[in-house]
Amino acid sequence: MPMADAVTTPTTTPHQTHGEPIVEARGIGKSFGELEVLSDIDFRLEPSEVVCVIGPSGSGKSTLLRCLAFLEPYDHGSVYIDGQLLGYEERGGMRVRARESRVDAVRAPVGMVFQHFHLWPHRTALENVTEALRLVNGLSRRDAEAEGMAMLERVGLAERAGHFPESLSGGQKQRVAIARALAMQPRVMFFDEPTSALDPELVGEVLDVMKQLAHDGMTMAIVTHEMGFAAKVADRVVFMDQGRIIESGPPETLFRTPRSERLQQFLNTWRERHID
């Protein structure tokens, strides 16, 4: 069943992808106790590709993203970043948990933005962006501040550099979090429902920054409930339900001619909630 007109889809996807994937998951699974939250997931993210992951609450979307960054250890299968196994090592013919230094080294190309901003309340916007540049990358204060200001300007917040988080709106805080991630020069960005904690009036300013990143060729995996955004920006949309990938394809196909009854139900429910 076609999507409603409120979600328009492009006639062509905005980017061309090619080459080896930056991120690849092969048959990953994850359980919390007896609850299986991910089941045999295969996932690829190629250079300059934008993939939006959609689905009902509790379908495993955020857990997938966290496993791809090894913020949650996956129980079986494999995740590779630039061809390197993430989270585990082969020792004596057995797979064992990798040292944290090895995990950090493999996932270094990944930047991540969460639902909540996790800004230090006692540091200014600029200091929030520059802290990791100084402590992790070893930049001088001068060089870190120059890079931090460039990132704040990129997200439209240069004039707020000296402000503390308590004086920033939710949308501004999230844009500082994006600037902080971008400052580490990641090759790929993961966004875990970055607008879900925002007031509706502030959602657009964050989505606009993400649209610009997509236009600039940033590789991104985005867990989102913003169907219109996914339709306009994604090269590929992945629909999850009950810990499995049900459908995957370009937005113009997935939203207009869904193959599975479950996706049709999901889109119909979304339409009923958002269309008068």
Solvent accessible surface area in square Angstrom, and as a share of the most:
residue,aa,sasa,rsa
1,M,103,0.46
2,P,85,0.53
3,M,14,0.06
4,A,17,0.13
5,D,129,0.67
6,A,59,0.46
7,V,3,0.02
8,T,70,0.41
9,T,18,0.10
10,P,40,0.25
11,T,130,0.75
12,T,99,0.57
13,T,37,0.21
14,P,69,0.43
15,H,29,0.13
16,Q,150,0.67
17,T,48,0.28
18,H,141,0.63
19,G,53,0.51
20,E,144,0.64
21,P,15,0.09
22,I,5,0.03
23,V,0,0.00
24,E,29,0.13
25,A,2,0.02
26,R,128,0.47
27,G,17,0.16
28,I,0,0.00
29,G,0,0.00
30,K,19,0.08
31,S,42,0.27
32,F,94,0.39
33,G,75,0.72
34,E,183,0.82
35,L,116,0.58
36,E,88,0.40
37,V,24,0.14
38,L,0,0.00
39,S,17,0.11
40,D,103,0.53
41,I,2,0.01
42,D,95,0.49
43,F,8,0.03
44,R,101,0.37
45,L,0,0.00
46,E,34,0.15
47,P,39,0.25
48,S,38,0.24
49,E,12,0.05
50,V,0,0.00
51,V,0,0.00
52,C,0,0.00
53,V,1,0.00
54,I,0,0.00
55,G,0,0.00
56,P,31,0.19
57,S,98,0.63
58,G,83,0.80
59,S,2,0.01
60,G,9,0.09
61,K,7,0.03
62,S,31,0.20
63,T,22,0.13
64,L,1,0.01
65,L,2,0.01
66,R,73,0.27
67,C,0,0.00
68,L,0,0.00
69,A,4,0.03
70,F,10,0.04
71,L,63,0.31
72,E,41,0.18
73,P,40,0.25
74,Y,1,0.00
75,D,77,0.40
76,H,93,0.41
77,G,22,0.21
78,S,21,0.13
79,V,0,0.00
80,Y,48,0.18
81,I,0,0.00
82,D,58,0.30
83,G,60,0.58
84,Q,77,0.34
85,L,31,0.16
86,L,0,0.00
87,G,1,0.01
88,Y,31,0.12
89,E,30,0.13
90,E,117,0.52
91,R,107,0.39
92,G,87,0.84
93,G,78,0.75
94,M,133,0.59
95,R,84,0.31
96,V,47,0.27
97,R,122,0.44
98,A,5,0.04
99,R,144,0.53
100,E,97,0.44
101,S,80,0.52
102,R,87,0.32
103,V,1,0.00
104,D,74,0.38
105,A,62,0.48
106,V,3,0.02
107,R,53,0.19
108,A,70,0.54
109,P,26,0.16
110,V,25,0.14
111,G,8,0.08
112,M,32,0.14
113,V,3,0.01
114,F,56,0.23
115,Q,56,0.25
116,H,108,0.48
117,F,36,0.15
118,H,122,0.54
119,L,22,0.11
120,W,103,0.36
121,P,100,0.63
122,H,116,0.52
123,R,73,0.27
124,T,19,0.11
125,A,0,0.00
126,L,28,0.14
127,E,65,0.29
128,N,0,0.00
129,V,0,0.00
130,T,8,0.05
131,E,32,0.14
132,A,28,0.22
133,L,3,0.01
134,R,90,0.33
135,L,134,0.67
136,V,107,0.62
137,N,72,0.37
138,G,61,0.59
139,L,59,0.29
140,S,60,0.39
141,R,135,0.49
142,R,203,0.74
143,D,78,0.41
144,A,0,0.00
145,E,66,0.30
146,A,67,0.52
147,E,42,0.19
148,G,0,0.00
149,M,68,0.31
150,A,47,0.37
151,M,23,0.10
152,L,0,0.00
153,E,121,0.54
154,R,103,0.37
155,V,3,0.02
156,G,43,0.41
157,L,1,0.00
158,A,34,0.26
159,E,124,0.55
160,R,70,0.26
161,A,12,0.09
162,G,55,0.53
163,H,66,0.30
164,F,88,0.37
165,P,9,0.06
166,E,160,0.72
167,S,61,0.39
168,L,11,0.06
169,S,40,0.26
170,G,20,0.19
171,G,0,0.00
172,Q,30,0.13
173,K,50,0.21
174,Q,0,0.00
175,R,31,0.11
176,V,0,0.00
177,A,5,0.04
178,I,0,0.00
179,A,0,0.00
180,R,51,0.19
181,A,12,0.09
182,L,5,0.03
183,A,1,0.01
184,M,61,0.27
185,Q,140,0.62
186,P,14,0.09
187,R,116,0.42
188,V,0,0.00
189,M,0,0.00
190,F,0,0.00
191,F,0,0.00
192,D,7,0.04
193,E,23,0.10
194,P,3,0.02
195,T,10,0.06
196,S,61,0.40
197,A,49,0.38
198,L,16,0.08
199,D,92,0.48
200,P,118,0.74
201,E,165,0.74
202,L,41,0.21
203,V,21,0.12
204,G,37,0.36
205,E,49,0.22
206,V,0,0.00
207,L,19,0.10
208,D,84,0.44
209,V,17,0.10
210,M,1,0.00
211,K,74,0.31
212,Q,90,0.40
213,L,2,0.01
214,A,4,0.03
215,H,145,0.65
216,D,78,0.40
217,G,26,0.25
218,M,27,0.12
219,T,5,0.03
220,M,0,0.00
221,A,0,0.00
222,I,1,0.00
223,V,1,0.00
224,T,5,0.03
225,H,75,0.33
226,E,55,0.25
227,M,2,0.01
228,G,21,0.20
229,F,9,0.04
230,A,0,0.00
231,A,0,0.00
232,K,111,0.47
233,V,10,0.06
234,A,0,0.00
235,D,13,0.06
236,R,53,0.19
237,V,0,0.00
238,V,1,0.01
239,F,0,0.00
240,M,0,0.00
241,D,16,0.08
242,Q,141,0.63
243,G,2,0.02
244,R,120,0.44
245,I,51,0.26
246,I,63,0.32
247,E,6,0.02
248,S,44,0.28
249,G,9,0.09
250,P,51,0.32
251,P,0,0.00
252,E,44,0.20
253,T,55,0.32
254,L,1,0.01
255,F,0,0.00
256,R,102,0.37
257,T,88,0.51
258,P,8,0.05
259,R,165,0.60
260,S,27,0.18
261,E,124,0.56
262,R,80,0.29
263,L,0,0.00
264,Q,52,0.23
265,Q,87,0.39
266,F,25,0.10
267,L,4,0.02
268,N,35,0.18
269,T,56,0.32
270,W,32,0.11
271,R,68,0.25
272,E,131,0.59
273,R,190,0.69
274,H,110,0.49
275,I,64,0.32
276,D,191,0.99
